[in-house]
């Protein structure tokens, strides 16, 4: 049985009377790309912020790399990699300066920073941009740099919150090639996205609607179960079913979550 990297039990997050995450149970395994899918407002970002130690749950349990999200949130923040959906590096610094700065944030010594910098330039194809201001980078390369900085301290678990939002299809494909290379080296990746075609690149996908799990399985099994050719079609079918339930609630229904 593979090692569990992330686990939640009946995880809930309320904002007043609004339930953003509702009784979520998941297990994410080592060296897995776990896709977390849903429309805007489905609860994806709230979920990822709880798992990154940035937001306390209202109830339930969760561990990340064996660390408890309630008691060990600071340790979680130091041990994981995190790339937010909004570009968060310093645009008035060069590529090299950003890497040096974040290496210092992670308490890496100069020798280690130099080694990681060389790796980033080689593996992400950024060597020609070393002295380029980050502001002047094409968006796809900004995303590569953000990923490289999130991996500087060799985290075993990497959280990517809509990492390809705003980039063109080719840049998205290139970015996913890098994700697969990263997983091959032993990293677990938890990725949120609203691009349904990206679900095809994941080992398993978790589809969320209005804070609840509505499906969790491999892309192939989900497509077979719902007799659909793409994850886009699966997603639309599932969301439409949820909308029907909201419009025509059936308290005595024996329907179960897929």
C-alpha positions in Angstrom: 0.0 0.0 0.0 1.5 3.4 -1.0 2.2 5.9 1.7 -0.6 8.5 2.4 0.6 12.0 1.8 -2.6 13.9 2.5 -5.7 12.7 4.4 -9.0 14.4 5.4 -11.9 13.1 7.5 -15.2 14.9 7.4 -13.4 18.2 6.8 -15.6 21.3 7.0 -15.0 25.0 6.6 -17.8 27.5 7.2 -17.8 31.3 6.6 -20.7 32.3 8.8 -23.7 30.4 7.5 -22.0 29.6 4.2 -20.5 26.1 4.0 -17.5 26.3 1.6 -16.2 22.8 2.3 -18.7 20.2 3.4 -17.7 16.8 5.0 -14.8 16.0 2.6 -13.0 12.7 2.9 -9.9 12.1 0.7 -6.6 10.2 0.8 -3.8 11.3 -1.5 -0.9 8.9 -2.0 2.9 9.4 -2.4 4.0 10.1 -6.1 0.4 10.7 -7.1 -1.0 13.6 -9.2 -4.3 14.3 -7.5 -6.5 16.6 -9.5 -9.0 18.7 -7.6 -11.6 19.9 -10.1 -14.6 22.2 -9.9 -16.1 25.4 -11.2 -15.1 28.7 -9.6 -16.7 28.9 -6.2 -16.8 25.1 -5.7 -14.6 25.2 -2.7 -11.2 24.3 -4.3 -9.2 27.2 -3.0 -10.7 27.0 0.5 -9.7 23.3 0.6 -6.2 23.9 -0.5 -5.7 26.8 1.9 -6.7 24.5 4.8 -4.3 21.8 3.7 -1.5 24.3 3.4 -1.9 25.5 6.9 -3.2 28.9 5.8 -6.8 28.5 7.1 -8.1 26.6 10.1 -10.9 24.1 9.4 -14.3 24.6 11.2 -14.4 20.9 12.0 -13.1 17.5 10.9 -9.6 16.2 10.7 -6.7 16.6 8.2 -3.0 15.6 8.0 -0.4 16.7 5.4 2.8 14.7 5.4 1.7 13.2 8.7 1.3 16.7 10.2 -1.9 17.9 11.8 -3.5 21.0 10.2 -4.7 22.3 13.6 -1.6 21.8 15.8 1.2 21.8 13.2 0.3 24.4 10.6 3.6 26.2 10.8 5.5 23.0 10.2 3.2 22.2 7.3 4.0 25.6 5.7 7.7 25.0 6.0 7.6 21.4 4.6 5.3 21.8 1.6 5.7 23.6 -1.7 2.9 25.9 -2.7 2.1 27.8 -5.9 -0.9 30.1 -5.8 -3.2 30.8 -8.7 -2.0 34.5 -8.8 1.6 35.0 -9.7 3.4 35.8 -6.4 7.1 36.4 -7.2 8.8 39.8 -7.3 8.5 41.2 -10.8 11.1 43.9 -10.1 13.7 41.2 -9.5 15.5 39.2 -12.1 14.8 35.4 -12.4 18.1 34.7 -10.7 17.4 37.2 -7.9 14.0 35.7 -7.2 15.6 32.2 -6.9 18.2 33.6 -4.5 15.6 35.4 -2.4 13.3 32.4 -2.0 16.3 30.2 -1.3 17.1 32.5 1.6 13.4 32.3 2.8 13.8 28.5 2.9 17.1 28.9 4.8 19.2 27.2 2.1 22.9 27.9 2.1 24.6 29.5 -0.9 26.0 26.2 -2.2 22.5 24.6 -2.2 20.9 27.7 -3.8 23.5 27.6 -6.6 22.8 23.9 -7.2 19.0 24.4 -7.2 19.4 27.5 -9.5 21.3 25.4 -12.0 18.7 22.7 -11.8 15.9 25.2 -12.4 17.7 26.7 -15.4 18.3 23.3 -16.9 15.1 21.4 -16.2 12.7 24.4 -16.8 14.6 25.7 -19.8 15.2 29.1 -18.2 18.9 29.5 -18.5 18.6 32.3 -21.2 16.4 34.3 -18.8 18.6 34.3 -15.7 19.2 38.1 -15.8 15.8 39.0 -17.2 13.4 41.0 -15.1 10.6 38.7 -14.0 8.1 41.4 -15.2 9.4 40.9 -18.7 9.0 37.1 -18.8 6.2 35.6 -20.9 3.4 34.3 -18.6 4.3 30.7 -19.3 7.8 31.3 -18.1 6.6 33.2 -15.1 4.6 30.1 -14.1 7.7 27.9 -14.6 9.7 30.2 -12.3 7.0 30.1 -9.7 7.0 26.3 -9.8 10.8 26.3 -9.6 10.8 28.5 -6.5 8.1 26.3 -4.9 10.4 23.3 -5.4 13.6 24.9 -4.1 13.6 23.1 -0.7 12.7 19.7 -2.3 9.2 19.4 -0.7 7.7 15.9 -0.7 4.2 17.4 -1.3 3.5 20.2 -3.7 0.2 22.2 -3.9 -0.6 23.9 -7.1 -3.7 26.2 -7.1 -4.8 26.7 -10.7 -1.2 27.0 -11.9 -2.0 27.3 -15.6 -4.7 29.9 -15.3 -4.3 32.5 -18.0 -1.6 30.7 -20.0 -2.0 29.5 -23.6 -2.7 25.8 -24.4 0.9 25.0 -25.5 2.3 26.6 -22.2 -0.2 24.5 -20.3 1.0 21.3 -22.0 4.6 22.2 -21.3 3.8 22.9 -17.7 2.2 19.5 -17.3 5.2 17.8 -18.7 7.2 19.4 -16.0 4.7 18.3 -13.4 5.0 14.7 -14.5 8.8 14.9 -14.4 8.5 16.2 -10.8 6.3 13.4 -9.7 8.7 10.9 -11.3 11.3 12.2 -8.8 9.1 11.3 -5.9 6.9 14.3 -5.2 3.2 14.1 -4.5 1.2 16.8 -6.4 -2.1 18.2 -5.4 -3.4 20.4 -8.2 -6.6 22.4 -8.5 -7.9 23.4 -11.9 -11.1 24.4 -13.8 -9.6 23.2 -17.1 -11.3 19.8 -17.5 -8.8 18.6 -20.2 -6.1 18.8 -17.5 -7.9 16.1 -15.5 -6.7 13.7 -18.2 -3.1 14.2 -17.0 -3.9 13.2 -13.3 -3.7 9.8 -11.7 -7.0 10.4 -9.9 -9.5 13.3 -9.9 -11.7 14.6 -7.2 -14.7 16.7 -8.5 -16.3 19.1 -6.1 -19.5 21.1 -6.3 -20.9 23.5 -3.7 -18.3 22.2 -1.2 -19.1 18.5 -1.6 -17.4 15.6 -3.3 -19.5 14.5 -6.2 -16.9 12.1 -7.8 -13.5 10.6 -7.0 -11.7 8.1 -9.3 -9.3 7.8 -12.2 -10.2 9.7 -15.3 -10.6 6.5 -17.3 -12.9 4.9 -14.7 -15.1 8.0 -14.5 -15.4 8.2 -18.3 -16.3 4.5 -18.5 -18.8 4.9 -15.6 -20.7 7.7 -17.2 -20.1 6.5 -20.8 -18.4 9.8 -21.8 -15.5 10.5 -24.1 -13.9 13.3 -22.1 -13.6 14.6 -18.6 -15.4 17.8 -19.7 -18.5 15.7 -20.6 -18.2 13.8 -17.2 -18.0 17.1 -15.4 -21.0 18.6 -17.1 -23.1 15.5 -16.5 -22.2 15.4 -12.8 -22.9 19.1 -12.2 -26.2 18.9 -14.1 -27.2 16.0 -11.8 -26.3 18.1 -8.8 -28.4 21.0 -10.1 -31.4 18.7 -10.7 -31.1 17.5 -7.1 -31.1 21.1 -5.8 -34.1 22.0 -8.1 -36.1 18.8 -7.3 -34.9 17.6 -3.9 -35.9 14.0 -3.1 -35.4 13.4 0.6 -36.2 9.7 0.3 -33.8 9.0 -2.6 -31.4 6.2 -2.3 -28.9 7.8 -4.6 -25.3 7.5 -3.5 -22.2 9.6 -4.4 -20.2 8.1 -7.2 
